[in-house]
Amino acid sequence: MQGVVLVLNAGSSSLKFAVFETAEGRLAPLGAGQVEGIGATPRFVAKDAAGRPVAAPSWDAGGAPANHAAALDAIIAWLEPALQGRPVAAIGHRVVHGGPEHAAPVPIDLHVMAELQELVPLAPLHQPHNLAGIAAAARRFRGVPQVACFDTAFHRTQPFFADTFGLPPAFHARGIRRYGFHGLSYEYIARRIAAEDPALGAGRLVVAHLGNGASLCAIAGGRAQASSMGFTALDGVPMGTRCGQLDPGVVLHMIDAMGMSTAEVARLLYNDSGLKGMSGISHDVRAIEAAGGEGAERALGYFAYRVRREIAALATCMGGLDALVFTAGIGENARGLRARICEGLGFLGIALDPARNAANAPEISAPGAAVRVLVRATDEERMIAEHTLAVIAEGGPR
Ligand code: ADP
């Protein structure tokens, strides 16, 4: 394939991108970045191939893009010198929801677009923006193949008990399932561990993807077994602004007894809960740690408690554990939280080496500990680019 692979990840107010050069089937990053604040005060942030910040347009004096299509044009204009005439040969999109059927990435055509449109009610906060990104790219790059890569796809291998709720089967048949999310991150980590150490990759992993959104996934033999996230990205551990696991009776009570509207409950659960709501300080771990005090202790303590509990629960789903892998912003950097999470997991064979943990070392378990504890940077964009290349090259998903 001649040219570059463009990866797009369209969120509600941002358009993230990454560009990879293809050489003999291998992918080399050319640059990445995002236009954030679309619809408010847009800002362009860009990084070079090595991840160093580089100059990007400033719209202080006007000319800011008003929507995703205009943001895409700004990204293309910025990329053009770096592309040096090489064409965009394929575009890979992150799409949050692939529904119950899509267990792999798919080439996008009108039929797929219609199918993905039908899934909007399952992910109303994300799916419409993902589809808007695809439409903008299709207009800008007529005839260039586009591939949809789903956050839910990796989890489609999970067994029925991990996929269902305790409801009559008709609900499962109608799509009320535990879909799981962050699948592209889990797939990247599972493949990376398998490439580094095939025996470990064939073993039992719990991967903790702890960012603003946070979930954990049990992976055995490279295949997803269970996830802390369920039907929506609200379930599981508390997150930057989302509550995590909640008794569904609380929602009924808020609506029936407290007189809250569904919109108010949704705002509370998605935007005003989790670390932000509990701390009263911020959604951001660094800001909470810096502020300290009772609110910080409440939020960080609960976060660590729920992540710890989920690790043990997911290990149980696999009958044991060979490695715990931390990834994403908190997982890769928040050494204090990692230490708190692992406290009390000695019974599972988890013990940290304090110096390695403090140094964010790639392996932070104590020498001789039964379970290896690893820290790895995730790379969802590269995973999307790999899938895109494979779908285009092989004429089908891999
Ligand atoms: P997103 O889900 O938006 O991609 P990230 O993966 O970037 O989020 O994670 C963001 C979180 O990581 C924030 O809570 C941030 O405070 C935390 N984080 C990043 N760096 C550090 C650090 N050095 N110490 C503690 N927390 C950190």
Residues whose N, C-alpha, C, O or C-beta is under 5 A from the ligand:
A	BS01	ADP	L210 G211 N212 G213 H283 D284 V285 R286 A328 G329 I330 N333 A334
